[in-house]
Amino acid sequence: DAKTTQPTSMDCAEGRAANLPCNHSTISGNEYVYWYRQIHSQGPQYIIHGLKNNETNEMASLIITEDRKSSTLILPHATLRDTAVYYCIVRVVNQAGTALIFGKGTTLSVSS
Amino acid sequence: NAGVTQTPKFQVLKTGQSMTLQCAQDMNHEYMSWYRQDPGMGLRLIHYSVGAGITDQGEVPNGYNVSRSTTEDFPLRLLSAAPSQTSVYFCASSYSGFYGYTFGSGTRLTVV
């Protein structure tokens, strides 16, 4: 799986958009980008994933650059409950015999 | 309720004792994984399974055994507990292995 690089920490004001970047410059054509978050030592929660098109669901939007070497997770209106560690993971589609490998992630602090 | 159930939630062991952490899911997921998370650290993969009867090692497998006799259950055995195994243990499952994983709420283990 391609290596990802994320900032260690970020701050965001409540109600504003939180934009979390992820660099994956060695990504290959058959690798998806996944985002998970972990709130205060709970089990990680799946947020969104994408291959090359931008994706949106009820939680967030995922913007992947055209060359796929980086992506941004967008929380459009951050709340205090969005304070968490956010993990960007790159993984081969349908790769047999593997599981998710987590990096260090970005600690997002949302304040009022 | 559908989801991943981990038991016990808390456990204190003495050095040298053995025990089994239980993980069960009722979503008919083929893929299951075990992770440990040390204080202030990210998740590290211990063992994983891609179906009943099939398991493999992750990043930090030493000191742990797993088996997968049914689709629903994926127990993690600590053979001889050591203080270095003090951690929070998370179990996760997925239908496809690359789509969103569902995590349990964790088992907090202290080895004294």
HADDOCK unambig.tbl for C-alpha pairs under 7 A between the chains (distance, minus, plus):
assign (segid A and resid 42 and name CA) (segid B and resid 105 and name CA) 5.84 0.50 0.50
assign (segid A and resid 43 and name CA) (segid B and resid 90 and name CA) 6.63 0.50 0.50
assign (segid A and resid 43 and name CA) (segid B and resid 103 and name CA) 5.23 0.50 0.50
assign (segid A and resid 43 and name CA) (segid B and resid 104 and name CA) 5.77 0.50 0.50
assign (segid A and resid 43 and name CA) (segid B and resid 105 and name CA) 5.14 0.50 0.50
assign (segid A and resid 43 and name CA) (segid B and resid 106 and name CA) 6.44 0.50 0.50
assign (segid A and resid 44 and name CA) (segid B and resid 103 and name CA) 6.10 0.50 0.50
assign (segid A and resid 45 and name CA) (segid B and resid 102 and name CA) 6.94 0.50 0.50
assign (segid A and resid 45 and name CA) (segid B and resid 103 and name CA) 6.99 0.50 0.50
assign (segid A and resid 46 and name CA) (segid B and resid 100 and name CA) 5.54 0.50 0.50
assign (segid A and resid 46 and name CA) (segid B and resid 101 and name CA) 6.44 0.50 0.50
assign (segid A and resid 93 and name CA) (segid B and resid 98 and name CA) 6.41 0.50 0.50
assign (segid A and resid 94 and name CA) (segid B and resid 98 and name CA) 6.19 0.50 0.50
assign (segid A and resid 97 and name CA) (segid B and resid 50 and name CA) 6.17 0.50 0.50
assign (segid A and resid 99 and name CA) (segid B and resid 33 and name CA) 6.90 0.50 0.50
assign (segid A and resid 99 and name CA) (segid B and resid 48 and name CA) 6.66 0.50 0.50
assign (segid A and resid 99 and name CA) (segid B and resid 97 and name CA) 6.73 0.50 0.50
assign (segid A and resid 101 and name CA) (segid B and resid 45 and name CA) 6.60 0.50 0.50
assign (segid A and resid 102 and name CA) (segid B and resid 42 and name CA) 6.64 0.50 0.50
assign (segid A and resid 102 and name CA) (segid B and resid 43 and name CA) 5.84 0.50 0.50
assign (segid A and resid 102 and name CA) (segid B and resid 44 and name CA) 6.76 0.50 0.50
assign (segid A and resid 103 and name CA) (segid B and resid 42 and name CA) 6.29 0.50 0.50
assign (segid A and resid 104 and name CA) (segid B and resid 42 and name CA) 5.20 0.50 0.50
